[in-house]
């Protein structure tokens, strides 16, 4: 597993874990309080088990991801808390 922020443009991966300040999420998710970071990530459609594709990772600045049929811009700090497994 590696952080989402380390994928290169064009790579696809499966989300395995979402880390946060208060522990980590894995396949057995608990309902989080609104307003925390894990809740914001999940509200964007980024959940454990989902497939993502890195559309743009220029090395600095925000990342551009494709989740389902949506494009999502995400800060690098948040992306480093999402652990993924490369596909292919």
C-alpha positions in Angstrom: 0.0 0.0 0.0 1.1 3.5 -0.7 -0.4 7.0 -0.2 -2.7 8.3 -3.0 -0.4 11.4 -3.4 2.4 9.2 -4.7 0.5 7.8 -7.8 1.7 9.2 -11.1 -0.7 10.6 -13.8 -2.6 7.8 -15.5 -2.3 5.2 -12.7 -5.3 3.5 -11.3 -5.7 2.2 -7.8 -8.2 0.9 -5.2 -8.7 2.8 -1.9 -7.7 0.5 1.0 -7.7 2.8 4.0 -8.4 6.4 5.0 -6.3 7.7 7.8 -7.1 10.6 10.0 -6.4 12.3 13.3 -8.6 9.9 15.3 -7.5 6.5 14.1 -8.0 5.0 10.6 -10.9 3.7 8.5 -10.8 0.3 7.0 -13.4 -1.9 5.4 -15.5 -1.8 8.6 -16.4 1.9 8.6 -18.0 3.7 11.5 -20.3 6.7 11.1 -18.2 9.8 11.7 -19.3 13.1 13.0 -20.0 15.7 10.4 -17.1 18.2 9.9 -14.2 15.9 10.4 -11.7 15.1 7.7 -12.7 11.5 7.0 -16.3 12.7 6.6 -15.3 15.3 4.1 -13.3 12.7 2.1 -16.2 10.3 2.1 -18.6 13.1 1.1 -16.5 13.6 -2.1 -17.2 10.0 -3.0 -13.8 8.7 -2.0 -14.6 5.5 0.1 -12.8 2.3 0.9 -13.1 -0.2 -2.0 -13.6 2.5 -4.7 -11.4 2.7 -7.7 -9.7 5.9 -8.5 -7.6 7.2 -11.4 -4.9 9.8 -11.1 -5.5 12.4 -13.8 -2.9 14.9 -12.9 -0.1 14.8 -10.3 2.5 17.4 -11.2 4.6 17.0 -8.1 3.2 20.0 -6.2 -0.1 21.7 -5.8 -3.4 19.9 -5.9 -4.1 16.5 -7.5 -6.8 15.8 -10.0 -8.6 12.4 -9.5 -11.3 10.6 -11.4 -13.7 8.7 -9.1 -16.6 7.0 -10.9 -17.5 9.6 -13.5 -16.5 12.7 -11.4 -13.3 14.7 -11.4 -12.1 15.7 -8.0 -9.3 18.2 -7.0 -7.7 17.4 -3.7 -4.8 18.9 -1.7 -1.7 16.9 -1.3 -1.9 16.7 2.5 -5.3 15.0 2.3 -4.2 12.7 -0.5 -1.2 11.5 1.7 -3.8 10.2 4.3 -5.5 7.9 1.8 -3.8 4.6 1.3 -4.3 2.8 -2.0 -3.2 -0.4 -3.8 -2.2 0.0 -7.5 -4.1 -1.9 -10.1 -2.6 -3.7 -13.0 
